[in-house]
C-alpha cells in the first residue's frame, strides 16, 4: 500500500513491490495474480485503515458544520508526509492520473464518490434538522467541501504543512452558509 501510495500504480515496478513485501515474483503472483489485483487490495486496505479514521470525523460533532470542520482539521493533521505515511490521499492522488487499468479507475472513482456521498448524507441531515435552510444546494455544497479536501491532499503532496492546511480548513469553514 505504502509503495503504491508513494509512487502510483505505473511507477511501482514488480521488482519494487517484491522488495517492499519481501517476497519473490512467483509468490506475489500466486497471492494476487497480478499487479492490478495487488493494487486493488492496497486501495481497499488504504480506505479501511487510512481513509476511514479521517472520514469518521464527519459523523463527530453535534452539527454538520462541526462534522465537516472535524473532517478537514483531521485531514490537515494526517495528509502531510509523516514517518509512517506518504503525503496526500491515495484515492485523491489516483484521481489525477490516467495511467490506470479500467478496473482500478472504477475503484478509485468509487472511493471518491463514497466520500461525496458521505458529505451529501451529512448535509441532507443538516437540512432535515433545520441546521441548514431547505433551499441549500446540497450537491454544490458537498462538492465544494470534497473539493477542499481533495485540494488539501494535493497541497500536502506538494509539502504543505499541517498549519497551512488548517488555514485552508478555516477558510473553507468561513464559506459555510450563513457564516459570511
PyMOL commands that place a pseudoatom at each C-alpha (Angstrom):
pseudoatom trace, name=CA, resn=UNK, resi=1, chain=A, elem=C, hetatm=0, pos=[0.000, 0.000, 0.000]
pseudoatom trace, name=CA, resn=UNK, resi=2, chain=A, elem=C, hetatm=0, pos=[2.708, 2.480, 1.005]
pseudoatom trace, name=CA, resn=UNK, resi=3, chain=A, elem=C, hetatm=0, pos=[4.689, 1.894, -2.177]
pseudoatom trace, name=CA, resn=UNK, resi=4, chain=A, elem=C, hetatm=0, pos=[1.653, 2.377, -4.422]
pseudoatom trace, name=CA, resn=UNK, resi=5, chain=A, elem=C, hetatm=0, pos=[0.644, 5.429, -2.384]
pseudoatom trace, name=CA, resn=UNK, resi=6, chain=A, elem=C, hetatm=0, pos=[4.088, 6.978, -2.728]
pseudoatom trace, name=CA, resn=UNK, resi=7, chain=A, elem=C, hetatm=0, pos=[4.842, 6.032, -6.355]
pseudoatom trace, name=CA, resn=UNK, resi=8, chain=A, elem=C, hetatm=0, pos=[1.499, 5.405, -8.018]
pseudoatom trace, name=CA, resn=UNK, resi=9, chain=A, elem=C, hetatm=0, pos=[0.469, 2.333, -9.987]
pseudoatom trace, name=CA, resn=UNK, resi=10, chain=A, elem=C, hetatm=0, pos=[2.643, 2.702, -13.085]
pseudoatom trace, name=CA, resn=UNK, resi=11, chain=A, elem=C, hetatm=0, pos=[5.849, 3.790, -11.323]
pseudoatom trace, name=CA, resn=UNK, resi=12, chain=A, elem=C, hetatm=0, pos=[5.744, 0.938, -8.807]
pseudoatom trace, name=CA, resn=UNK, resi=13, chain=A, elem=C, hetatm=0, pos=[7.602, -1.863, -10.572]
pseudoatom trace, name=CA, resn=UNK, resi=14, chain=A, elem=C, hetatm=0, pos=[7.119, -5.530, -9.800]
pseudoatom trace, name=CA, resn=UNK, resi=15, chain=A, elem=C, hetatm=0, pos=[10.705, -5.535, -8.503]
pseudoatom trace, name=CA, resn=UNK, resi=16, chain=A, elem=C, hetatm=0, pos=[9.832, -2.639, -6.152]
pseudoatom trace, name=CA, resn=UNK, resi=17, chain=A, elem=C, hetatm=0, pos=[6.711, -4.439, -4.973]
pseudoatom trace, name=CA, resn=UNK, resi=18, chain=A, elem=C, hetatm=0, pos=[8.539, -7.725, -4.342]
pseudoatom trace, name=CA, resn=UNK, resi=19, chain=A, elem=C, hetatm=0, pos=[11.250, -5.886, -2.407]
pseudoatom trace, name=CA, resn=UNK, resi=20, chain=A, elem=C, hetatm=0, pos=[8.705, -3.970, -0.327]
pseudoatom trace, name=CA, resn=UNK, resi=21, chain=A, elem=C, hetatm=0, pos=[6.795, -7.133, 0.505]
pseudoatom trace, name=CA, resn=UNK, resi=22, chain=A, elem=C, hetatm=0, pos=[9.862, -9.327, 0.970]
pseudoatom trace, name=CA, resn=UNK, resi=23, chain=A, elem=C, hetatm=0, pos=[8.593, -11.940, -1.476]
pseudoatom trace, name=CA, resn=UNK, resi=24, chain=A, elem=C, hetatm=0, pos=[9.627, -13.350, -4.834]
pseudoatom trace, name=CA, resn=UNK, resi=25, chain=A, elem=C, hetatm=0, pos=[7.763, -12.536, -8.016]
pseudoatom trace, name=CA, resn=UNK, resi=26, chain=A, elem=C, hetatm=0, pos=[6.192, -16.023, -8.247]
pseudoatom trace, name=CA, resn=UNK, resi=27, chain=A, elem=C, hetatm=0, pos=[4.954, -15.681, -4.646]
pseudoatom trace, name=CA, resn=UNK, resi=28, chain=A, elem=C, hetatm=0, pos=[3.431, -12.286, -5.362]
pseudoatom trace, name=CA, resn=UNK, resi=29, chain=A, elem=C, hetatm=0, pos=[1.663, -13.613, -8.458]
pseudoatom trace, name=CA, resn=UNK, resi=30, chain=A, elem=C, hetatm=0, pos=[0.487, -16.699, -6.548]
pseudoatom trace, name=CA, resn=UNK, resi=31, chain=A, elem=C, hetatm=0, pos=[-1.025, -14.496, -3.856]
pseudoatom trace, name=CA, resn=UNK, resi=32, chain=A, elem=C, hetatm=0, pos=[-2.503, -11.717, -6.010]
pseudoatom trace, name=CA, resn=UNK, resi=33, chain=A, elem=C, hetatm=0, pos=[-2.412, -12.990, -9.642]
pseudoatom trace, name=CA, resn=UNK, resi=34, chain=A, elem=C, hetatm=0, pos=[-1.469, -9.547, -10.990]
pseudoatom trace, name=CA, resn=UNK, resi=35, chain=A, elem=C, hetatm=0, pos=[-0.135, -6.114, -10.158]
pseudoatom trace, name=CA, resn=UNK, resi=36, chain=A, elem=C, hetatm=0, pos=[-3.638, -4.785, -10.767]
pseudoatom trace, name=CA, resn=UNK, resi=37, chain=A, elem=C, hetatm=0, pos=[-5.172, -7.168, -8.201]
pseudoatom trace, name=CA, resn=UNK, resi=38, chain=A, elem=C, hetatm=0, pos=[-2.479, -6.199, -5.697]
pseudoatom trace, name=CA, resn=UNK, resi=39, chain=A, elem=C, hetatm=0, pos=[-3.269, -2.518, -6.225]
pseudoatom trace, name=CA, resn=UNK, resi=40, chain=A, elem=C, hetatm=0, pos=[-6.985, -3.165, -5.716]
pseudoatom trace, name=CA, resn=UNK, resi=41, chain=A, elem=C, hetatm=0, pos=[-6.184, -4.906, -2.420]
pseudoatom trace, name=CA, resn=UNK, resi=42, chain=A, elem=C, hetatm=0, pos=[-3.911, -1.995, -1.469]
pseudoatom trace, name=CA, resn=UNK, resi=43, chain=A, elem=C, hetatm=0, pos=[-6.539, 0.682, -2.174]
pseudoatom trace, name=CA, resn=UNK, resi=44, chain=A, elem=C, hetatm=0, pos=[-9.138, -1.309, -0.212]
pseudoatom trace, name=CA, resn=UNK, resi=45, chain=A, elem=C, hetatm=0, pos=[-6.712, -1.550, 2.697]
pseudoatom trace, name=CA, resn=UNK, resi=46, chain=A, elem=C, hetatm=0, pos=[-5.965, 2.190, 2.392]
pseudoatom trace, name=CA, resn=UNK, resi=47, chain=A, elem=C, hetatm=0, pos=[-9.647, 3.140, 2.527]
pseudoatom trace, name=CA, resn=UNK, resi=48, chain=A, elem=C, hetatm=0, pos=[-10.212, 0.979, 5.615]
pseudoatom trace, name=CA, resn=UNK, resi=49, chain=A, elem=C, hetatm=0, pos=[-7.067, 1.883, 7.564]
pseudoatom trace, name=CA, resn=UNK, resi=50, chain=A, elem=C, hetatm=0, pos=[-6.147, 5.407, 6.475]
pseudoatom trace, name=CA, resn=UNK, resi=51, chain=A, elem=C, hetatm=0, pos=[-9.254, 6.951, 4.957]
pseudoatom trace, name=CA, resn=UNK, resi=52, chain=A, elem=C, hetatm=0, pos=[-11.877, 5.721, 7.393]
pseudoatom trace, name=CA, resn=UNK, resi=53, chain=A, elem=C, hetatm=0, pos=[-10.344, 7.302, 10.527]
pseudoatom trace, name=CA, resn=UNK, resi=54, chain=A, elem=C, hetatm=0, pos=[-10.326, 10.675, 8.750]
pseudoatom trace, name=CA, resn=UNK, resi=55, chain=A, elem=C, hetatm=0, pos=[-13.803, 10.345, 7.272]
pseudoatom trace, name=CA, resn=UNK, resi=56, chain=A, elem=C, hetatm=0, pos=[-15.241, 9.024, 10.542]
pseudoatom trace, name=CA, resn=UNK, resi=57, chain=A, elem=C, hetatm=0, pos=[-14.732, 12.564, 11.878]
pseudoatom trace, name=CA, resn=UNK, resi=58, chain=A, elem=C, hetatm=0, pos=[-17.567, 13.713, 9.621]
pseudoatom trace, name=CA, resn=UNK, resi=59, chain=A, elem=C, hetatm=0, pos=[-20.042, 11.970, 11.928]
pseudoatom trace, name=CA, resn=UNK, resi=60, chain=A, elem=C, hetatm=0, pos=[-18.497, 13.560, 15.026]
pseudoatom trace, name=CA, resn=UNK, resi=61, chain=A, elem=C, hetatm=0, pos=[-19.913, 16.826, 16.261]
pseudoatom trace, name=CA, resn=UNK, resi=62, chain=A, elem=C, hetatm=0, pos=[-23.375, 17.973, 17.142]
pseudoatom trace, name=CA, resn=UNK, resi=63, chain=A, elem=C, hetatm=0, pos=[-23.864, 19.687, 13.777]
pseudoatom trace, name=CA, resn=UNK, resi=64, chain=A, elem=C, hetatm=0, pos=[-22.962, 19.055, 10.152]
pseudoatom trace, name=CA, resn=UNK, resi=65, chain=A, elem=C, hetatm=0, pos=[-20.783, 22.155, 10.273]
pseudoatom trace, name=CA, resn=UNK, resi=66, chain=A, elem=C, hetatm=0, pos=[-18.838, 20.720, 13.220]
pseudoatom trace, name=CA, resn=UNK, resi=67, chain=A, elem=C, hetatm=0, pos=[-18.550, 17.348, 11.470]
pseudoatom trace, name=CA, resn=UNK, resi=68, chain=A, elem=C, hetatm=0, pos=[-17.146, 18.870, 8.288]
pseudoatom trace, name=CA, resn=UNK, resi=69, chain=A, elem=C, hetatm=0, pos=[-14.773, 21.036, 10.280]
pseudoatom trace, name=CA, resn=UNK, resi=70, chain=A, elem=C, hetatm=0, pos=[-13.630, 17.949, 12.227]
pseudoatom trace, name=CA, resn=UNK, resi=71, chain=A, elem=C, hetatm=0, pos=[-13.030, 16.137, 8.933]
pseudoatom trace, name=CA, resn=UNK, resi=72, chain=A, elem=C, hetatm=0, pos=[-10.978, 18.977, 7.449]
pseudoatom trace, name=CA, resn=UNK, resi=73, chain=A, elem=C, hetatm=0, pos=[-8.920, 19.516, 10.620]
pseudoatom trace, name=CA, resn=UNK, resi=74, chain=A, elem=C, hetatm=0, pos=[-8.173, 15.778, 10.827]
pseudoatom trace, name=CA, resn=UNK, resi=75, chain=A, elem=C, hetatm=0, pos=[-7.194, 15.865, 7.147]
pseudoatom trace, name=CA, resn=UNK, resi=76, chain=A, elem=C, hetatm=0, pos=[-4.835, 18.773, 7.876]
pseudoatom trace, name=CA, resn=UNK, resi=77, chain=A, elem=C, hetatm=0, pos=[-3.172, 16.620, 10.538]
pseudoatom trace, name=CA, resn=UNK, resi=78, chain=A, elem=C, hetatm=0, pos=[-2.910, 13.397, 8.530]
pseudoatom trace, name=CA, resn=UNK, resi=79, chain=A, elem=C, hetatm=0, pos=[-2.399, 14.425, 4.887]
pseudoatom trace, name=CA, resn=UNK, resi=80, chain=A, elem=C, hetatm=0, pos=[1.148, 15.820, 5.212]
pseudoatom trace, name=CA, resn=UNK, resi=81, chain=A, elem=C, hetatm=0, pos=[4.002, 13.340, 4.872]
pseudoatom trace, name=CA, resn=UNK, resi=82, chain=A, elem=C, hetatm=0, pos=[4.996, 11.658, 8.121]
pseudoatom trace, name=CA, resn=UNK, resi=83, chain=A, elem=C, hetatm=0, pos=[7.406, 8.972, 9.268]
pseudoatom trace, name=CA, resn=UNK, resi=84, chain=A, elem=C, hetatm=0, pos=[4.577, 6.472, 8.895]
pseudoatom trace, name=CA, resn=UNK, resi=85, chain=A, elem=C, hetatm=0, pos=[2.924, 7.544, 5.652]
pseudoatom trace, name=CA, resn=UNK, resi=86, chain=A, elem=C, hetatm=0, pos=[3.436, 9.343, 2.349]
pseudoatom trace, name=CA, resn=UNK, resi=87, chain=A, elem=C, hetatm=0, pos=[1.764, 12.711, 1.790]
pseudoatom trace, name=CA, resn=UNK, resi=88, chain=A, elem=C, hetatm=0, pos=[-1.702, 13.135, 0.371]
pseudoatom trace, name=CA, resn=UNK, resi=89, chain=A, elem=C, hetatm=0, pos=[-4.649, 10.800, -0.016]
pseudoatom trace, name=CA, resn=UNK, resi=90, chain=A, elem=C, hetatm=0, pos=[-4.117, 7.677, -2.107]
pseudoatom trace, name=CA, resn=UNK, resi=91, chain=A, elem=C, hetatm=0, pos=[-7.666, 7.857, -3.506]
pseudoatom trace, name=CA, resn=UNK, resi=92, chain=A, elem=C, hetatm=0, pos=[-7.374, 11.544, -4.401]
pseudoatom trace, name=CA, resn=UNK, resi=93, chain=A, elem=C, hetatm=0, pos=[-3.891, 11.284, -5.871]
pseudoatom trace, name=CA, resn=UNK, resi=94, chain=A, elem=C, hetatm=0, pos=[-5.141, 8.424, -8.010]
pseudoatom trace, name=CA, resn=UNK, resi=95, chain=A, elem=C, hetatm=0, pos=[-7.757, 10.745, -9.474]
pseudoatom trace, name=CA, resn=UNK, resi=96, chain=A, elem=C, hetatm=0, pos=[-5.176, 12.899, -11.204]
pseudoatom trace, name=CA, resn=UNK, resi=97, chain=A, elem=C, hetatm=0, pos=[-3.662, 10.085, -13.237]
pseudoatom trace, name=CA, resn=UNK, resi=98, chain=A, elem=C, hetatm=0, pos=[-4.775, 8.470, -16.461]
pseudoatom trace, name=CA, resn=UNK, resi=99, chain=A, elem=C, hetatm=0, pos=[-2.401, 5.532, -16.060]
pseudoatom trace, name=CA, resn=UNK, resi=100, chain=A, elem=C, hetatm=0, pos=[-4.978, 3.171, -14.562]
pseudoatom trace, name=CA, resn=UNK, resi=101, chain=A, elem=C, hetatm=0, pos=[-6.444, -0.001, -15.987]
pseudoatom trace, name=CA, resn=UNK, resi=102, chain=A, elem=C, hetatm=0, pos=[-10.243, 0.282, -16.143]
pseudoatom trace, name=CA, resn=UNK, resi=103, chain=A, elem=C, hetatm=0, pos=[-10.850, -1.851, -13.022]
pseudoatom trace, name=CA, resn=UNK, resi=104, chain=A, elem=C, hetatm=0, pos=[-8.574, 0.357, -10.933]
pseudoatom trace, name=CA, resn=UNK, resi=105, chain=A, elem=C, hetatm=0, pos=[-10.031, 3.566, -12.367]
pseudoatom trace, name=CA, resn=UNK, resi=106, chain=A, elem=C, hetatm=0, pos=[-13.510, 2.361, -11.333]
pseudoatom trace, name=CA, resn=UNK, resi=107, chain=A, elem=C, hetatm=0, pos=[-12.353, 1.516, -7.795]
pseudoatom trace, name=CA, resn=UNK, resi=108, chain=A, elem=C, hetatm=0, pos=[-10.588, 4.872, -7.348]
pseudoatom trace, name=CA, resn=UNK, resi=109, chain=A, elem=C, hetatm=0, pos=[-13.675, 6.682, -8.637]
pseudoatom trace, name=CA, resn=UNK, resi=110, chain=A, elem=C, hetatm=0, pos=[-15.890, 4.649, -6.279]
pseudoatom trace, name=CA, resn=UNK, resi=111, chain=A, elem=C, hetatm=0, pos=[-13.754, 5.706, -3.303]
pseudoatom trace, name=CA, resn=UNK, resi=112, chain=A, elem=C, hetatm=0, pos=[-14.129, 9.378, -4.264]
pseudoatom trace, name=CA, resn=UNK, resi=113, chain=A, elem=C, hetatm=0, pos=[-17.873, 9.008, -4.870]
pseudoatom trace, name=CA, resn=UNK, resi=114, chain=A, elem=C, hetatm=0, pos=[-18.198, 7.397, -1.436]
pseudoatom trace, name=CA, resn=UNK, resi=115, chain=A, elem=C, hetatm=0, pos=[-16.536, 10.497, 0.049]
pseudoatom trace, name=CA, resn=UNK, resi=116, chain=A, elem=C, hetatm=0, pos=[-19.004, 12.696, -1.826]
pseudoatom trace, name=CA, resn=UNK, resi=117, chain=A, elem=C, hetatm=0, pos=[-21.901, 10.533, -0.654]
pseudoatom trace, name=CA, resn=UNK, resi=118, chain=A, elem=C, hetatm=0, pos=[-20.762, 10.809, 2.966]
pseudoatom trace, name=CA, resn=UNK, resi=119, chain=A, elem=C, hetatm=0, pos=[-20.708, 14.601, 2.715]
pseudoatom trace, name=CA, resn=UNK, resi=120, chain=A, elem=C, hetatm=0, pos=[-24.042, 14.681, 0.942]
pseudoatom trace, name=CA, resn=UNK, resi=121, chain=A, elem=C, hetatm=0, pos=[-25.648, 12.494, 3.614]
pseudoatom trace, name=CA, resn=UNK, resi=122, chain=A, elem=C, hetatm=0, pos=[-24.374, 14.691, 6.442]
pseudoatom trace, name=CA, resn=UNK, resi=123, chain=A, elem=C, hetatm=0, pos=[-25.633, 17.821, 4.679]
pseudoatom trace, name=CA, resn=UNK, resi=124, chain=A, elem=C, hetatm=0, pos=[-29.022, 16.275, 3.917]
pseudoatom trace, name=CA, resn=UNK, resi=125, chain=A, elem=C, hetatm=0, pos=[-29.373, 15.520, 7.629]
pseudoatom trace, name=CA, resn=UNK, resi=126, chain=A, elem=C, hetatm=0, pos=[-28.482, 19.167, 8.359]
pseudoatom trace, name=CA, resn=UNK, resi=127, chain=A, elem=C, hetatm=0, pos=[-31.313, 20.345, 6.106]
pseudoatom trace, name=CA, resn=UNK, resi=128, chain=A, elem=C, hetatm=0, pos=[-33.716, 17.851, 7.679]
pseudoatom trace, name=CA, resn=UNK, resi=129, chain=A, elem=C, hetatm=0, pos=[-32.809, 19.053, 11.191]
pseudoatom trace, name=CA, resn=UNK, resi=130, chain=A, elem=C, hetatm=0, pos=[-33.110, 22.738, 10.273]
pseudoatom trace, name=CA, resn=UNK, resi=131, chain=A, elem=C, hetatm=0, pos=[-29.395, 23.444, 10.691]
pseudoatom trace, name=CA, resn=UNK, resi=132, chain=A, elem=C, hetatm=0, pos=[-29.317, 24.462, 7.025]
pseudoatom trace, name=CA, resn=UNK, resi=133, chain=A, elem=C, hetatm=0, pos=[-32.150, 26.086, 5.070]
pseudoatom trace, name=CA, resn=UNK, resi=134, chain=A, elem=C, hetatm=0, pos=[-34.312, 23.830, 2.899]
pseudoatom trace, name=CA, resn=UNK, resi=135, chain=A, elem=C, hetatm=0, pos=[-33.141, 25.772, -0.162]
pseudoatom trace, name=CA, resn=UNK, resi=136, chain=A, elem=C, hetatm=0, pos=[-29.494, 24.759, 0.412]
pseudoatom trace, name=CA, resn=UNK, resi=137, chain=A, elem=C, hetatm=0, pos=[-27.888, 23.349, -2.727]
pseudoatom trace, name=CA, resn=UNK, resi=138, chain=A, elem=C, hetatm=0, pos=[-26.703, 20.096, -1.147]
pseudoatom trace, name=CA, resn=UNK, resi=139, chain=A, elem=C, hetatm=0, pos=[-24.940, 18.917, -4.300]
pseudoatom trace, name=CA, resn=UNK, resi=140, chain=A, elem=C, hetatm=0, pos=[-22.928, 22.123, -4.693]
pseudoatom trace, name=CA, resn=UNK, resi=141, chain=A, elem=C, hetatm=0, pos=[-22.052, 22.327, -1.002]
pseudoatom trace, name=CA, resn=UNK, resi=142, chain=A, elem=C, hetatm=0, pos=[-20.967, 18.679, -0.778]
pseudoatom trace, name=CA, resn=UNK, resi=143, chain=A, elem=C, hetatm=0, pos=[-18.872, 19.045, -3.951]
pseudoatom trace, name=CA, resn=UNK, resi=144, chain=A, elem=C, hetatm=0, pos=[-17.330, 22.236, -2.558]
pseudoatom trace, name=CA, resn=UNK, resi=145, chain=A, elem=C, hetatm=0, pos=[-16.186, 20.568, 0.669]
pseudoatom trace, name=CA, resn=UNK, resi=146, chain=A, elem=C, hetatm=0, pos=[-14.975, 17.475, -1.211]
pseudoatom trace, name=CA, resn=UNK, resi=147, chain=A, elem=C, hetatm=0, pos=[-13.006, 19.793, -3.496]
pseudoatom trace, name=CA, resn=UNK, resi=148, chain=A, elem=C, hetatm=0, pos=[-11.455, 21.418, -0.440]
pseudoatom trace, name=CA, resn=UNK, resi=149, chain=A, elem=C, hetatm=0, pos=[-10.441, 18.003, 0.916]
pseudoatom trace, name=CA, resn=UNK, resi=150, chain=A, elem=C, hetatm=0, pos=[-9.058, 16.931, -2.471]
pseudoatom trace, name=CA, resn=UNK, resi=151, chain=A, elem=C, hetatm=0, pos=[-7.146, 20.198, -2.819]
pseudoatom trace, name=CA, resn=UNK, resi=152, chain=A, elem=C, hetatm=0, pos=[-5.689, 19.752, 0.649]
pseudoatom trace, name=CA, resn=UNK, resi=153, chain=A, elem=C, hetatm=0, pos=[-4.491, 16.262, -0.356]
pseudoatom trace, name=CA, resn=UNK, resi=154, chain=A, elem=C, hetatm=0, pos=[-2.733, 17.638, -3.422]
pseudoatom trace, name=CA, resn=UNK, resi=155, chain=A, elem=C, hetatm=0, pos=[-1.236, 20.533, -1.460]
pseudoatom trace, name=CA, resn=UNK, resi=156, chain=A, elem=C, hetatm=0, pos=[0.034, 18.046, 1.151]
pseudoatom trace, name=CA, resn=UNK, resi=157, chain=A, elem=C, hetatm=0, pos=[1.729, 16.125, -1.674]
pseudoatom trace, name=CA, resn=UNK, resi=158, chain=A, elem=C, hetatm=0, pos=[3.403, 19.448, -2.556]
pseudoatom trace, name=CA, resn=UNK, resi=159, chain=A, elem=C, hetatm=0, pos=[4.697, 19.765, 1.041]
pseudoatom trace, name=CA, resn=UNK, resi=160, chain=A, elem=C, hetatm=0, pos=[2.019, 21.974, 2.623]
pseudoatom trace, name=CA, resn=UNK, resi=161, chain=A, elem=C, hetatm=0, pos=[2.364, 21.881, 6.398]
pseudoatom trace, name=CA, resn=UNK, resi=162, chain=A, elem=C, hetatm=0, pos=[-0.389, 20.949, 8.858]
pseudoatom trace, name=CA, resn=UNK, resi=163, chain=A, elem=C, hetatm=0, pos=[-0.579, 24.624, 9.843]
pseudoatom trace, name=CA, resn=UNK, resi=164, chain=A, elem=C, hetatm=0, pos=[-1.053, 25.699, 6.223]
pseudoatom trace, name=CA, resn=UNK, resi=165, chain=A, elem=C, hetatm=0, pos=[-3.726, 23.051, 5.701]
pseudoatom trace, name=CA, resn=UNK, resi=166, chain=A, elem=C, hetatm=0, pos=[-5.536, 24.109, 8.883]
pseudoatom trace, name=CA, resn=UNK, resi=167, chain=A, elem=C, hetatm=0, pos=[-5.646, 27.593, 7.322]
pseudoatom trace, name=CA, resn=UNK, resi=168, chain=A, elem=C, hetatm=0, pos=[-7.346, 26.099, 4.266]
pseudoatom trace, name=CA, resn=UNK, resi=169, chain=A, elem=C, hetatm=0, pos=[-9.841, 24.305, 6.526]
pseudoatom trace, name=CA, resn=UNK, resi=170, chain=A, elem=C, hetatm=0, pos=[-10.549, 27.543, 8.417]
pseudoatom trace, name=CA, resn=UNK, resi=171, chain=A, elem=C, hetatm=0, pos=[-11.115, 29.452, 5.158]
pseudoatom trace, name=CA, resn=UNK, resi=172, chain=A, elem=C, hetatm=0, pos=[-13.420, 26.701, 3.876]
pseudoatom trace, name=CA, resn=UNK, resi=173, chain=A, elem=C, hetatm=0, pos=[-15.479, 26.790, 7.055]
pseudoatom trace, name=CA, resn=UNK, resi=174, chain=A, elem=C, hetatm=0, pos=[-15.867, 30.560, 6.665]
pseudoatom trace, name=CA, resn=UNK, resi=175, chain=A, elem=C, hetatm=0, pos=[-17.803, 29.709, 3.488]
pseudoatom trace, name=CA, resn=UNK, resi=176, chain=A, elem=C, hetatm=0, pos=[-20.444, 27.770, 5.448]
pseudoatom trace, name=CA, resn=UNK, resi=177, chain=A, elem=C, hetatm=0, pos=[-23.933, 29.070, 4.609]
pseudoatom trace, name=CA, resn=UNK, resi=178, chain=A, elem=C, hetatm=0, pos=[-24.791, 31.910, 6.983]
pseudoatom trace, name=CA, resn=UNK, resi=179, chain=A, elem=C, hetatm=0, pos=[-21.158, 32.428, 8.071]
pseudoatom trace, name=CA, resn=UNK, resi=180, chain=A, elem=C, hetatm=0, pos=[-20.371, 35.220, 5.642]
for i in range(1, 180): cmd.bond("trace and resi %d" % i, "trace and resi %d" % (i + 1))
show_as sticks, trace
zoom trace
